[in-house]
Amino acid sequence: MSSQPPTAHEARDPGRRLVRCLVAVALPVASISAGSLVLASSAWAAPASAPATLTPAVATGTNTWYRGPVTLNLSATDGVGGVQRLEYRLGNTAPFQTAVAAGAPYPAALAGSVQITQQGSTAVGYRAVSGDNSVETTRTITVRIDTVAPVVSWPGIVAGKVGHTATLIPTRTDPAPGSGGVFIQKMWIDQTETTPLPVKTSTLSTGAHTVSVVASDAAGNAARFDQTFVVTTSFGDLGTLIDGFASDGAIDAGLAADLHAKLDEAASLAGAGNANQAKRALNQFVATAQGGSKSGPVRDTLVGDARYLQQQVAGALPGDPETGMIVTPVAGPDPIAPVVPLAASTNFPGAKFRILYFSATKGFRHDHIPDTALLVQQWGQQHGFDVDIWDPRLAPASLASTPFTSGADLAKYKTIVFSSPVDGTNANSPASADALNAAELAAFQEYIRAGGGYVALHGASDAIHNVPWYRDLVGAWFTNHPGGQNGEGTCGSCINVRVNTEDSTNAATAHLPKTWLTIDELYNFDHNPRAEVHTLLSLDEESYRRSLNSGNAATNPLPLMGGDHPIAWCQEYDGGREFSLILGHDRAQYSRDPFTRILLAGINWTAGQSDANCSTFRQTRAFITSGALTPESATAAAALLDDAQAAYLRQDYTAAGTSLNKITAITGSPAAGSGEARGELDRQVRQLRSWMSSLKKS
């Protein structure tokens, strides 16, 4: 036992000295360890870190990637031993580094930050160390940084040249450890914008050309690549072109044989060194091509190649222009901030009517739903209508319970927008309930049959797959869609497409050019709805069947709809007004004025606030067979309508109009039926005829 005198505290409290002595006796110095002390006292507990945060808090790039450095913010507390330092590591096996350290006496709380610049997706580990060197269990946070744009090259172009029968497919890479998913946002050939497709040099003239693309990666880094190159030709290339034109039916077999004969003669003469005779043979080739080919582009290609070969044989080809790649950084897609609808029910001063926005999902959930809800509410404020929302996942901006209680209850809505209310009835989806249960569907049917309006937006066609009535209302059921690359930024399943405006007289499409480019998710359907609906927009399948942005479509064409692909339509069906816009997956669409004007016009028409020609052959056939006409008149009118529809489907709009004119002769006869019935049929037929006339002019 110690022989030292007691301290002042011990003198006042002999018991304290006794305890000190007993501890010294019970625990010899050799037996004391850090571990035993940690177990014996809470003073040795490890510190506790707060969850790490990042600055900026929201990713600066797309798909949760940052396009610049990120600050890692750390903090921890230890009320007993204090916090000595905060550590972090870049990756699960990397050594820990000190982010911030404190000196003794160690504070009860310590905070600090460190800048992270490491490219790629990094599991950043972090932990705190207490004043007694106790170490906290490592926590992790994922930091995804990519600041480098993708790289595009054209391997088919060698030394700036390519032959006239090549197919050019670019190589697109994102330098490791990048975000990947390289997407071609835009593409031009000789300054003319096109959709991203393989470049067939046979469609280009010989000489200099430029192919340009803007490519972005999943983080949204982007660059423009302008590749200048020269298209050359040869006797072999020209022979291959002749065979291709003959195979495609662009020239007949006899002309192809004559051209081959002249070409072979010229090649033989050139090979023997008889340049002048070879040039004369090529002149004969030119005369044969000009006199026999009816296609201007084919004729131009054949003649252009022959003139090129004449110059080549004579050694008079002009010098090659400068070729190569110019790379320019450009702005890529930016992330879209989350939005929140205004309220469960808007009540704007002066509102003239009310609509229902329905987006409750029991299957795949589209991320455009909140954006569209807010947009529709903003339109209501701007254009004078109120909006109710039914979608529990948009709470508190949703009604508390279903409004699909009865047709009478739904009657307060001039139209109902089905905004991608995907359910589980699609065979491709997990099993779950219908978007509307039996009672709700009955209420909705009652509403439509009483003259209600219905707007089907995008995934509305991927719902209620077991009710044929709903398929006929929406127009067609979704089956699948080709996939895209997440480098698009706001829609990883979207690809570039050329859209055809088929009816420019409709208010929904009057602002659009005849053809236009967009990026969206492109649905395929269970059937082609053209025969039943009034098509407004269609997809040019050739503009994406070999899309560079959809898997291996460039070499293995996508299975689509066989060339005829409606994507927006309208109709009067079963008493109601129906408008389908099947584009609209991409959130970015809801900030693009040309697209949003389509949707707004659809809302206005279905709500009865505007007029539009949405006539269909199905609607008129249903009226003819309804019994309103005499049997003889109905039979004659039905046969003429069949003829008109068949002509429409083969795009012979003049013949369609002729058959429809003959139906108006029936409606003019009092013997065909009541005046009311004949008047209604006459109205519908005149609308169909007006539609055919507009298609003919376009």
TAHU-V52073 format. One record per residue. RES is the residue in three letters. SS is DSSP state (H for helix, E for strand, C for the rest). BURIAL is # if it has 9 or more other ideal C-beta (glycine too) atoms within 8 Angstrom, else .. Layout:
BEGIN
RES;SS;BURIAL + RES;SS;BURIAL
END
This chain:
BEGIN
MET;C;. + SER;C;. + SER;C;. + GLN;C;. + PRO;C;. + PRO;C;. + THR;C;. + ALA;H;. + HIS;H;. + GLU;H;# + ALA;H;. + ARG;H;. + ASP;C;. + PRO;H;. + GLY;H;. + ARG;H;# + ARG;H;# + LEU;H;. + VAL;H;. + ARG;H;# + CYS;H;# + LEU;H;. + VAL;H;. + ALA;H;# + VAL;H;. + ALA;H;. + LEU;C;. + PRO;C;. + VAL;H;. + ALA;H;. + SER;H;. + ILE;C;. + SER;C;. + ALA;H;. + GLY;H;. + SER;H;# + LEU;H;# + VAL;H;# + LEU;H;. + ALA;H;. + SER;C;. + SER;H;. + ALA;H;. + TRP;H;# + ALA;C;# + ALA;C;# + PRO;C;# + ALA;E;# + SER;E;# + ALA;C;. + PRO;C;. + ALA;C;# + THR;E;. + LEU;E;# + THR;E;. + PRO;C;. + ALA;C;. + VAL;C;. + ALA;C;# + THR;C;. + GLY;C;# + THR;C;# + ASN;C;# + THR;C;. + TRP;C;# + TYR;E;# + ARG;C;# + GLY;C;. + PRO;C;. + VAL;E;# + THR;E;# + LEU;E;# + ASN;E;# + LEU;E;# + SER;E;# + ALA;E;# + THR;E;# + ASP;C;# + GLY;C;. + VAL;C;# + GLY;C;# + GLY;C;# + VAL;E;# + GLN;E;# + ARG;E;# + LEU;E;# + GLU;E;# + TYR;E;# + ARG;E;# + LEU;E;. + GLY;C;. + ASN;C;. + THR;C;. + ALA;C;. + PRO;C;. + PHE;C;# + GLN;E;. + THR;E;. + ALA;E;# + VAL;E;# + ALA;E;. + ALA;C;# + GLY;C;. + ALA;C;. + PRO;C;. + TYR;C;# + PRO;C;. + ALA;C;. + ALA;E;. + LEU;E;# + ALA;E;# + GLY;E;# + SER;E;# + VAL;E;# + GLN;E;. + ILE;E;# + THR;C;. + GLN;C;. + GLN;C;# + GLY;E;# + SER;E;. + THR;E;# + ALA;E;# + VAL;E;# + GLY;E;# + TYR;E;# + ARG;E;# + ALA;E;# + VAL;E;# + SER;E;# + GLY;C;# + ASP;C;. + ASN;C;. + SER;C;# + VAL;E;. + GLU;C;# + THR;C;. + THR;C;. + ARG;E;# + THR;E;# + ILE;E;# + THR;E;. + VAL;E;# + ARG;E;# + ILE;E;# + ASP;C;# + THR;C;. + VAL;C;# + ALA;C;# + PRO;C;# + VAL;E;. + VAL;E;# + SER;E;. + TRP;C;# + PRO;C;. + GLY;C;# + ILE;C;# + VAL;E;. + ALA;C;. + GLY;C;# + LYS;E;# + VAL;E;# + GLY;C;# + HIS;C;# + THR;C;# + ALA;C;# + THR;E;. + LEU;E;# + ILE;C;# + PRO;C;# + THR;E;. + ARG;E;# + THR;E;. + ASP;C;# + PRO;C;. + ALA;C;. + PRO;C;. + GLY;C;# + SER;C;# + GLY;C;# + GLY;C;# + VAL;C;# + PHE;E;# + ILE;E;# + GLN;E;# + LYS;E;. + MET;E;# + TRP;E;# + ILE;E;# + ASP;C;. + GLN;C;. + THR;E;. + GLU;E;. + THR;E;# + THR;C;# + PRO;C;# + LEU;E;# + PRO;C;# + VAL;E;# + LYS;E;# + THR;H;# + SER;H;# + THR;H;. + LEU;C;# + SER;C;. + THR;C;# + GLY;E;. + ALA;E;. + HIS;E;# + THR;E;# + VAL;E;# + SER;E;# + VAL;E;# + VAL;E;# + ALA;E;# + SER;E;# + ASP;C;# + ALA;C;# + ALA;C;# + GLY;C;# + ASN;C;# + ALA;E;# + ALA;E;# + ARG;E;# + PHE;E;# + ASP;E;# + GLN;E;# + THR;E;# + PHE;E;# + VAL;E;# + VAL;E;# + THR;C;# + THR;C;# + SER;C;# + PHE;H;# + GLY;H;. + ASP;H;# + LEU;H;# + GLY;H;# + THR;H;# + LEU;H;# + ILE;H;# + ASP;H;# + GLY;H;# + PHE;H;# + ALA;H;# + SER;H;. + ASP;H;. + GLY;C;. + ALA;C;. + ILE;C;# + ASP;C;. + ALA;H;. + GLY;H;. + LEU;H;# + ALA;H;# + ALA;H;. + ASP;H;# + LEU;H;# + HIS;H;# + ALA;H;. + LYS;H;# + LEU;H;# + ASP;H;# + GLU;H;# + ALA;H;# + ALA;H;# + SER;H;. + LEU;H;# + ALA;H;# + GLY;H;. + ALA;C;. + GLY;C;. + ASN;C;. + ALA;H;# + ASN;H;. + GLN;H;. + ALA;H;# + LYS;H;# + ARG;H;. + ALA;H;# + LEU;H;# + ASN;H;# + GLN;H;# + PHE;H;# + VAL;H;# + ALA;H;. + THR;H;# + ALA;H;# + GLN;H;# + GLY;H;. + GLY;H;# + SER;C;# + LYS;C;. + SER;C;. + GLY;H;. + PRO;H;. + VAL;H;# + ARG;H;# + ASP;H;# + THR;H;# + LEU;H;# + VAL;H;# + GLY;H;# + ASP;H;# + ALA;H;# + ARG;H;# + TYR;H;# + LEU;H;# + GLN;H;# + GLN;H;# + GLN;H;. + VAL;H;# + ALA;C;. + GLY;C;. + ALA;C;. + LEU;C;. + PRO;C;. + GLY;C;. + ASP;C;. + PRO;C;. + GLU;C;. + THR;C;# + GLY;E;. + MET;E;. + ILE;E;. + VAL;E;. + THR;E;. + PRO;E;. + VAL;E;. + ALA;C;. + GLY;C;# + PRO;C;# + ASP;C;. + PRO;C;# + ILE;C;# + ALA;C;. + PRO;C;. + VAL;C;. + VAL;C;. + PRO;C;# + LEU;C;. + ALA;C;. + ALA;C;# + SER;E;# + THR;C;# + ASN;C;. + PHE;C;# + PRO;C;. + GLY;C;. + ALA;C;# + LYS;C;. + PHE;E;# + ARG;E;# + ILE;E;# + LEU;E;# + TYR;E;# + PHE;E;# + SER;C;# + ALA;C;# + THR;C;# + LYS;C;# + GLY;C;# + PHE;C;. + ARG;C;. + HIS;C;# + ASP;C;. + HIS;C;# + ILE;H;# + PRO;H;# + ASP;H;# + THR;H;# + ALA;H;# + LEU;H;# + LEU;H;# + VAL;H;# + GLN;H;# + GLN;H;# + TRP;H;# + GLY;H;# + GLN;H;. + GLN;H;. + HIS;H;. + GLY;C;. + PHE;E;# + ASP;E;# + VAL;E;# + ASP;E;# + ILE;E;# + TRP;E;# + ASP;C;# + PRO;H;. + ARG;H;. + LEU;H;# + ALA;C;. + PRO;C;. + ALA;C;# + SER;C;# + LEU;C;# + ALA;C;. + SER;C;. + THR;C;. + PRO;C;# + PHE;C;# + THR;C;# + SER;C;. + GLY;H;# + ALA;H;. + ASP;H;# + LEU;H;# + ALA;C;# + LYS;C;. + TYR;C;# + LYS;C;# + THR;E;# + ILE;E;# + VAL;E;# + PHE;E;# + SER;E;# + SER;C;# + PRO;C;# + VAL;C;# + ASP;C;# + GLY;C;# + THR;C;# + ASN;C;# + ALA;C;. + ASN;C;. + SER;C;# + PRO;C;. + ALA;C;. + SER;C;. + ALA;C;. + ASP;C;# + ALA;C;# + LEU;C;. + ASN;C;. + ALA;H;. + ALA;H;. + GLU;H;# + LEU;H;# + ALA;H;. + ALA;H;# + PHE;H;# + GLN;H;# + GLU;H;# + TYR;H;# + ILE;H;# + ARG;H;# + ALA;C;# + GLY;C;. + GLY;C;# + GLY;E;# + TYR;E;# + VAL;E;# + ALA;E;# + LEU;E;# + HIS;H;# + GLY;H;# + ALA;H;# + SER;H;# + ASP;C;# + ALA;C;# + ILE;C;# + HIS;C;# + ASN;C;. + VAL;C;# + PRO;H;. + TRP;H;. + TYR;H;# + ARG;H;# + ASP;H;# + LEU;H;# + VAL;H;# + GLY;C;# + ALA;C;# + TRP;C;# + PHE;E;# + THR;E;# + ASN;E;. + HIS;E;# + PRO;C;# + GLY;C;. + GLY;C;# + GLN;C;# + ASN;H;# + GLY;H;# + GLU;H;# + GLY;C;# + THR;C;# + CYS;C;# + GLY;C;# + SER;C;. + CYS;C;# + ILE;E;# + ASN;E;# + VAL;E;# + ARG;E;# + VAL;E;# + ASN;E;# + THR;E;# + GLU;C;# + ASP;C;# + SER;C;# + THR;C;. + ASN;C;# + ALA;C;# + ALA;C;# + THR;C;# + ALA;C;. + HIS;C;. + LEU;C;# + PRO;C;. + LYS;C;. + THR;E;# + TRP;E;# + LEU;E;# + THR;E;# + ILE;E;# + ASP;E;# + GLU;C;# + LEU;C;# + TYR;E;# + ASN;E;# + PHE;E;# + ASP;C;. + HIS;C;. + ASN;C;# + PRO;H;# + ARG;H;# + ALA;H;. + GLU;C;# + VAL;C;# + HIS;E;# + THR;E;# + LEU;E;# + LEU;E;# + SER;E;# + LEU;E;# + ASP;E;# + GLU;H;# + GLU;H;. + SER;H;# + TYR;C;# + ARG;C;# + ARG;C;# + SER;E;# + LEU;C;# + ASN;C;# + SER;C;# + GLY;C;. + ASN;C;. + ALA;C;# + ALA;C;# + THR;C;. + ASN;C;. + PRO;C;. + LEU;C;# + PRO;C;. + LEU;C;# + MET;C;# + GLY;C;. + GLY;C;. + ASP;C;. + HIS;C;# + PRO;E;# + ILE;E;# + ALA;E;# + TRP;E;# + CYS;E;# + GLN;E;# + GLU;E;# + TYR;E;# + ASP;C;# + GLY;C;. + GLY;E;# + ARG;E;# + GLU;E;# + PHE;E;# + SER;E;# + LEU;E;# + ILE;C;# + LEU;C;# + GLY;C;# + HIS;C;# + ASP;C;# + ARG;H;# + ALA;H;# + GLN;H;# + TYR;H;# + SER;H;. + ARG;C;# + ASP;H;. + PRO;H;# + PHE;H;# + THR;H;# + ARG;H;# + ILE;H;# + LEU;H;# + LEU;H;# + ALA;H;# + GLY;H;# + ILE;H;# + ASN;H;# + TRP;H;# + THR;H;# + ALA;C;# + GLY;C;. + GLN;C;. + SER;C;. + ASP;C;. + ALA;C;# + ASN;C;# + CYS;C;# + SER;C;# + THR;C;# + PHE;H;# + ARG;H;# + GLN;H;# + THR;H;# + ARG;H;# + ALA;H;. + PHE;H;# + ILE;H;# + THR;C;. + SER;C;. + GLY;C;. + ALA;C;# + LEU;E;# + THR;C;. + PRO;H;. + GLU;H;. + SER;H;# + ALA;H;# + THR;H;. + ALA;H;# + ALA;H;# + ALA;H;# + ALA;H;. + LEU;H;# + LEU;H;# + ASP;H;. + ASP;H;# + ALA;H;# + GLN;H;# + ALA;H;. + ALA;H;# + TYR;H;# + LEU;H;. + ARG;C;. + GLN;C;. + ASP;C;. + TYR;H;# + THR;H;. + ALA;H;# + ALA;H;# + GLY;H;# + THR;H;. + SER;H;# + LEU;H;# + ASN;H;# + LYS;H;# + ILE;H;# + THR;H;# + ALA;H;. + ILE;H;# + THR;H;# + GLY;C;. + SER;C;# + PRO;H;. + ALA;H;. + ALA;H;# + GLY;E;. + SER;C;. + GLY;H;. + GLU;H;. + ALA;H;# + ARG;H;# + GLY;H;# + GLU;H;# + LEU;H;# + ASP;H;# + ARG;H;. + GLN;H;# + VAL;H;# + ARG;H;# + GLN;H;# + LEU;H;# + ARG;H;# + SER;H;# + TRP;H;# + MET;H;# + SER;H;# + SER;H;# + LEU;H;# + LYS;H;# + LYS;H;. + SER;C;.
END
